[in-house]
Amino acid sequence: MALKVSARGRVPPFIVMDVMKAASELEALGRDVIHLEVGQPSTGLPFKAVEPVKRLIGESALGYTVANGIDELRDRIVGHYRTAQGVQVEPESVFITTGSSAGFQLAFLAAFDAGDRIAVASPGYPAYRHILSSLGLEPVLLQVGPEERFQPTVEILEELDGKIDGIIIASPSNPTGTILPKPEFERVIEYCRSNDIRVISDEIYHGISYGMDVTTVAGVSRPEIVINSFSKYFSMTGWRIGWLVVPPDLRRSIECLAQNHYISPPTISQWAAVYAFDCIDELQANVARYKTNREILLQSLTDIGFGRIAPSDGAFYLYSDISSQTNDSVSYCSELLDQTGVAMTPGVDFDPVNGRRSVRISFAGSTENIEEAARRITQSQQR
């Protein structure tokens, strides 16, 4: 007799991690691989934060903290909203999480019940769909394209078949990097408020934009939830530290869920994040490098015939149509990795409907690596 296996685990893989695994296996064989597949800065913890973190190790027990995080970090986040975006956030609304991934789980569990329907843009971050499904929630795909700048619109929401209970908005988005302009952002938010739709605003790429302003829903006494992270702008992916800004009606339930699911966020990572706020000049230099990398790739990919590249207003991705070259992005990325040592992610990870004709390319690495990747990709297309 077979033992029961939960259906919750029957979610598709996060393909970018499979690509990363294949790339790492090539590296283990001695191949020189350039990683354009994963959304990870090539830099680590900001330099000025390193020594204070070192001093903590051995000098502090680094034990549990309260479930919503240390006051010092929550206060720095409040100050960051005030100085960077000109909004006032209540300290009690800030909740530190074990990365944005835990933030999504806590937000979804606190705000929705099994069977609720949550709208997500497609192409979009695949873990949205997979986390929702594993929690018994129904992801409702909003097929968006160049006409909508790959972002949800009121018109698309109005055409949905059936009521939705929530929506995830990501601006800048992954994989396209597009930003929802403030008038349209506010229009979508107002529509959701009028129709009792809970908004989850994914703001983990805030701080990384190229001349276009971003909009936060933090600081507004409304039912929206903000999810943010230290992984991208703050260059702290492996530290697994993020935060929520939550409305009053969810604070206690999120606290109780976090106490039971996680106990507390990692203590050393919380202190590293505190010190990272003293490194804004270094972080802005990273953004300047991303901008340079973006221009290099845009020029190179355009020259070799990559088509319809999404407007990369922010984040560190290019999302490109490759239908002139293939209708099988999985095979295309696998062959490119094998032939050139350049790893990129097939679009099916982000769009299960149309993603076989697209790829996502991360330009978060060093400029030298981006230049070399562009050269290898160009050579591969000339064969």
ROVODO-475552 format. One record per residue: x, y, z of N, C-alpha, C in turn. Coordinates in pm, whole numbers, plus 50000, padded with zeros to 5 digits. Layout:
// residues N
XYZXYZXYZ;...
//
This chain:
// residues 383
500854988150000500005000050000500895012450000;500595021449907501415033549894500995043849998;501965050250058501675061150150501245073550074;500435081350140499925093450076501045103650056;501015110349941501915121349911501055133649883;501335144449953500495156349942500545162449803;499415166949756499335173849627499995187549632;500235192749754500835206049764502215206749701;502915195349702504265195249645504295193149496;503135191349434503105188849289503025201949212;503975210549239504055223149166505205222049067;505145229748959506245229348863507545234048927;508675229948869509955234748923510145249548894;511025255648972511475269248944512625267548844;512325269348715513255265148609514595272448618;514565285048662515835292248671516815284948762;516295278248866517185270848956517705258148887;516895252248799517375240848721518485245148625;518325256948564519365262148475520625264948555;520465270848672521615273748757522345260848794;521585250148821522185237248854522975231848735;522405232648615523095227848495524365235848469;524285249048493525465257648474526545254048575;526145251348698527115247748801527785234448771;527025225148712527605212348674528655214048565;528405223048472529405226048369530665232048431;530465241148526531605247248595532425236648668;531755226848726532455216248797533325208048703;532985208148573533775201048473534905209748417;535005221948468536075230748424535685240948320;534405241448283533955251148183533825265048245;534095275048165533915289048207532485293148176;531695295448280530275298548264529995312848308;529195319848230528735333348267527265332348303;526945336248425525585334448478524725346648448;523885345248345522865355348317521475349848347;521415338448414520145331948438519475336148568;520275338948669519705341048802519735355948837;518685360548903518585374648941519345377449068;520665377149057521495378549175522645388149147;522765398749225523915407749206525235400249223;526235404149145527555397749157528295402649280;527835413649338528435418949460527795412349582;528495413149695527975407349818527535418049915;527585414750043527215424250147528005437150128;527355448750131528075461350112529285462350204;530375467850150531675467350216531655472950358;531015484550377531015490950509530265482850614;529455473350571528695465150666529485452950713;530575449750644531275437250672531895437050812;532665447350847533355447250975532405447051095;531335455151094530385454251208529765440451223;529525433651111528965420151119529995410551177;531235411851134532285403251188532395404651340;532265416851387532405419251531531295412351611;530125411251549529005404851619529255389951643;529915383551546530135369151557531165366451667;530775359251765531645356451879531425365851995;530875377851965530625387352073529165387052118;528305381352035526875381052066526355366852053;525385363452134524785350052126524005348351996;523555359451939522785358951814521645348951824;520905349651933519795340551954518535345251885;517415339351924516125343351868515875358351891;515125364051798514575377451821513055376051827;512375386951853510915386451843510545383551698;509345378351677508965373351545508935384251439;508625396551478508535407151377509855414451356;510925410051420512235415551393512695425851495;513995428751492514575437851591514135452251562;513975459951669513535473851656514495482051571;515805479351586516795487251513516595486251362;516285474351312516085472751168514765478751123;513735476551202512445482051164512505497351161;513245503351255513395517951256514165522751134;515195515151092515945519250973515075518450848;514205508650841513295507550727512315519250724;511795522950840510915534750848511645547150797;512895548850841513685560250796513965559750648;514175547850595514425546250451513225550750369;512025547050412510835551550340510715566750345;511065572450458510955586950474511935594250382;513185589550376514205596750298514175593150150;513935580550118514015576149979512725578549901;511565577749970510305578849897509355589049956;509765595650063508955606550115507645602250176;507585590150231506355585550293506625581750438;505595582850520505695579550662505075565850686;505865556750739505415543250769505445541350920;504415535450975504385532751119505305521051151;506165522251251507075511251285506335498051311;505175498751371504435486451403503875479451279;503905486251163503435479951040504545472450967;505805474051012506955467750947507225454251012;507345444050929507525430450978508705424150904;509755420550975510945414750913510685399950884;511125395350766510845381650723512125374850675;512055361750667513175353850615513145354350463;513615365450410513535367850266512135371550224;512015376350100510685379550049509845366950031;510495355450012509745342949994508885340050116;509455341450235508655339650357507605350550367;507945362550319506965373350319505745369950237;505955364050120504815359950038503975349450109;504615339650167503875329250236503035335050350;503635343550430502915349550542501755358250493;502015366150391500965374950338499805366850282;500115356550203499065348450143498255341050249;498955335350348498255327950453497375336950538;497835349150563497075358150649495905364550578;496045367050448495035374750376493985366350305;494315353750273493425345850188493155332150248;492035326250205491675312750243491765303550121;491895290650149491975280750041490815282749944;491125282449816490125284349712490005298549662;490575308249735490535322149689491345323549560;490975333349480491575335349348492435347949348;493705346449309494665357449313495195359749173;495055371949122495505375248988497005378148987;497685372748886499125375248868499385377748720;500275387148691500625390048552501435378548495;501235376048366502005366048294502475372148162;503795373948143504895368448222505035374848359;505445366648454505625371348591506495361548668;506845365248788507695357048873507015343648900;507635332348862506935319448870506575315149011;507375319149110507075314749246505745320249297;505265331549240503915336149277502925324649256;502905319549133501945309049098502145296549183;503405292849201503685280249267503405280849417;503735291949481503415293349623501915293549643;501215301249560499755301849570499145287949557;499585280449456499025267149434499315257849551;500515258649606500875249749716500085252849843;499535265049851498725268849967497225266849943;496885260949828495465258649799494755270749743;495495280549698494925292449635495005290949483;494155298149412494105296849266494745308949199;495905307149133496465318249056495655320448928;495305332848904494555336548783495515344548694;495905338848582496915345148496496305356548416;496975367948422496615379548339497625380148226;497225376248106498145376547993498375391147952;499595395847975499955409647943501105409447844;501155419647759502185420147657502675434247635;503315436647520503855449947492502815461047498;501595457947458500545468247456500255473547596;500365465047696500155469147836501475471547909;502565471647837503905472547896504095461448000;503495449947972503645437948055503195440248199;502195448748217501665451848350500135450348348;499535446948463498075446048469497435459748450;496265459748391495505471948370494085470048423;493395481148443492005480548486491165473348380;491455476048254490675469748147490795454548151;491985449448176492165434948186491415429448306;491455436448417490745431948537489245431848514;488745441648443487305442348416486825430848328;487715425148249487325414348158487455400548219;487925399748343488105386748406486775379548425;486835366548411485655358148433485635353748579;484765359748656484655356148798485375365948888;485015365549013485565374549115486975370249152;487855379849172489165376849229489235382949369;490035376749453490165381149592491415389449616;492385388049526493625395449541494355396749410;495375405149411496225406949293497635410049340;498625404749269500015408049294500475417849186;500985429249229501535439049137503025440149163;503825439049058505285440049070505775451248980;506315461649039506765473348962507975479449031;509205477348976509585470348853509275455448864;509055449548747508635435548746509795426248712;509605414048749510445402848707509535393748626;509805391348496511105392148429511325404348339;510335412948324510435422948217511145435748257;511165438948386511765451348430510895463548411;509655461748365508805473348339508255479148470;508035492148466507455499548578506065504348539;505125502648631503775507648610503765522648642;503515531348541503525545748567502545549348678;502885559648755502095563048873500615564948845;500195572148740498745573648716498045560248695;498675551148620498055538148596498115529448721;499205530548796499335523248922498195527249015;497985540249032496925545049121495545541149069;495395540648939494105536648881493805522048914;494805513348903494615499248936494315497649085;495055504949169494835504149314493405508449348;492955519149290491605524149320490535514249274;490765507949159489825497749112489765486249213;490905482149263490945471049358490245474849488;490455486949537489775491349658488265491449640;487825495749522486385496649496485735482949482;486565472749453486015459449428486485449149531;486945454149647487345445349758488385435049715;489385439649643490485431049598491735434949677;492285425549751493485428349830494705429349737;495485439849750496675441949667497925437749744;498735429349680500075426149729501045433349636;501755443149687502685450949605504105445749627;504635439049523505985433849527506945445049488;507695449949585508555461649562510035458249583;510395445549557511755441349590512805447449496;512385452949382513345459449293513335474649306;512635479749406512695494049430514135497949461;514535509349409515925513849421516715511349295;516225502249210516915499049085516035503348969;516225515448921515455520448808516345529848728;515915532548605516755539648509516005551648450;515705561248539515095573648495513595574248510;512955563548555511515563348573511195561248720;510275569048775509945568148916509105555848946;509285550449067508475539349114507485544549218;506425536949239505385540749333505265529949440;505215534249565504995524749675503605526849733;503035515949784501765517349855502005517750005;503265517650047503575519050189503225533150237;502895534150364502595547150420501165551650402;500345543350341498945546650319498105537550406;497195543150482496385535250574495265528350497;495655518250421494725510750335495025495850349;494275487350278494455472950299495585466550219;496395474450144497455468650065498575463050153;499305453050098500465447150163501685449750076;502775454550137504035456450065504975445150100;505635439749998506695429850019507985435549961;509045435250041510335440049995511425430850047;512645433250003513735424050032515065431450030;516045425850100517405430850094518225423749987;517595414849910518355406749814518825414649693;518045423749644518335429849513519095442949527;518435453749565519115466649577520245465849679;520015458949790521005458249896522035447149876;521875439249771522885429449730523145418949838;522065413649898522195404250010521365391649987;521475385449869520605374149838520705362749938;521925358349967522095346650053521825349050200;521635361450239521335364350379519875361650414;519045359950314517635356350330516945365350431;516835378050393516205387750483515355397350400;514135399650445513225408550375512275415050474;511245421850421510285427850512508915429450446;507935430450531506555433750493506175447150552;505295454350484504555465350545503095461150538;502485459350654501165453050659500135462350722;498875461250678497815469350737497425464250875;496765472550954496425468651093495635455651104;494775452751007493915440951021494675427751006;495915428350961496675415950942497875414551037;498145424851117499385424751196499455412951293;498425410851369498465400251470498485386451405;497705384451298497685371351235499035368151171;499685378051109501015375751051502015372651162;501905379651274502805377151386502665362751436;501415358251453501195344651502501665334151401;501405336651274501875327451171503395326651172;504065338251182505525338451181506095331551303;505485333451420505965326851542505985311751524;504945306551460504815292151447505565286451327;505645293751218506315288751098507825291051100;508255302351156509665306151145510335309451279;509565311451384510025316351514510515330851501;511595332951425512065346551402512955346651279;513175358451219514125359251109515545357151161;516495353651072517875351351117518485363951178;519005362651297519465374251373520655381151307;521655373451264522835379551203522465387151077;521495381951002521065388550879520345401650909;519595401851018518915414351055519925425251085;520975421851159521985431951191522775436051067;523055426550979523725430150854522885440050774;521575438150775520685447250704520675461150768;520755461650901520865474650969522075482250916;523225475450910524465482050868524445485350719;523695477650640523645480150496523045493750465;522195498850553521615512150530522665523350536;523845520150586524935530050588525785529550462;525345522250361526155519650242525475524150113;524645534450122523845538450006524715542449887;525835549249910526705553149798527195540849721;527605530549793528035518249727526905511649650;525715511849708524565505649642524165513349516;524265526549522523965534449403524995532149293;526235529549332527245526149232526905512949163;526325503549238525865491049177524805493849071;523875502649103522805506049008523395512448882;524395520848899525055526948783525705516248696;526265505948758526845494948681525765487248606;524635484748671523545477848603523105485648479;523055498748493522645506948379523605505448262;524905505448292525915503248188525745489548124;525555479248206525375465648156524145464748066;523105471348108521845471648031522085477147891;522815488047882523065494247752523905485147663;524885478347722525725469147645524885458047584;524045451947665523225440847616522165445447517;521535456647545520515461647452521115463747313;522285469647307522935472147178523295459047110;523905449947185524365437347126523205428747079;522165427547161521045418947125520265424547008;520135437647002519465443946888520235441446760;521555442246768522395440346650522275426346591;522025416246675521965402446625520535397646605;519565406646617518205403146577517275398546685;517645399946813516665397146918515545407346904;514305402646912513185411646884512345414947005;511675425946998510685430247098511185428147241;512225435347276512725434947412511855443947498;511365438647609510485446447697511235458747750;510515469847770511165481747825511725478847964;513025478947977513655475648105513795488448186;512685492648247512655505148323513405503848455;513465491848508514095489448637514465474848651;514835470848774515365457348801516645455348718;517015442848691518215440548609517995428848515;516915430048435516565419648339516225425648203;516505417648099515935419947967515085407747934;513865410347889512965399547849512725401147701;513205391447623513245393147478512465382247405;511785386247300511155377147206512265371047119;512285357847107513275351147022512575342446917;511325345746885510555337446792511145337246652;511965347246617512625347046486513705336346480;514105331146597515175321246601514695307446646;513655307146729513185294346781511795295846841;511095284746852509845284046927509995274547046;511235272047083511515263047194512605269347279;512195278247370513185285647449513955276447544;513375265347585514075256047673515285250047601;515055244947481516155239147403517165249847365;516675261747331517565272647292518535276047405;518015277447527518875280947641519825269647674;519365257247662520225245747690521375245047591;521075247147462522115246547359523085258247373;522555270147406523425281747423524405279447537;523915273847648524775270947761525855261047722;525475250547651526425240247613527475245547515;527045253847421527945258547315528825270247359;528275279147442528975291647472529325293447619;528715285747706528915287847849528145299647903;527165304747828526325315747875524975309947919;524625312248044523375307048099522325318048101;521175315448043520015324348054518785315848075;517675322148109516475314748151515405314748043;514855302948009513775302447911512505309247962;511765315347872510585322847910509465314547969;509485301347948508415292848003508395293448155;509495297248217509515298648362508555309648407;508405319748324507655331748361506285332648293;506125325448183504885325948108504615312048051;503775303948118503525290348070502745289747939;502155301047898501365301347774502215305047654;502935316147663503685321347549505195321247568;505665315647678507085316947713508045308947627;507565300147542508485292447457509125301147351;508655313347338509225322347237510025333747301;510365332347429511025343347500512145338047590;513065347147625514095344147724514245355947818;514715353047940515085363748034516585363548055;517165375448049518615377048065518855386548181;519635382148278519985390748391521285398048363;521305411048392522555418648374523065423948508;522905415848613523325419948747524785417048775;525505411248679526895407548702527855419048678;529125415748669530145425848642530065430048496;530495442148468530475447048330531375438548241;532505433948293533395425448215532695412648172;531945406548263531215394348228530105397048127;529445408348142528375411748047528955413847908;530075420647899530725422847768531135409547706;531685400547787532095387547735530885379147693;529815379747772528595372447736528025377547605;528025390747588527525396547463528355391747345;529665391047364530535386447256530235371847220;530075363447323529805349147296528455347247230;527435354347277526115352947215526155357547070;526825368547043526945373446906527625363246817;528715357446865529435347446786528565335246758;527755331246859526915319446841525865321646733;525405334146717524395336946617524985338246476;526295339946470526945341646339527425328546280;527295317646355527745304646305526795299046202;
//
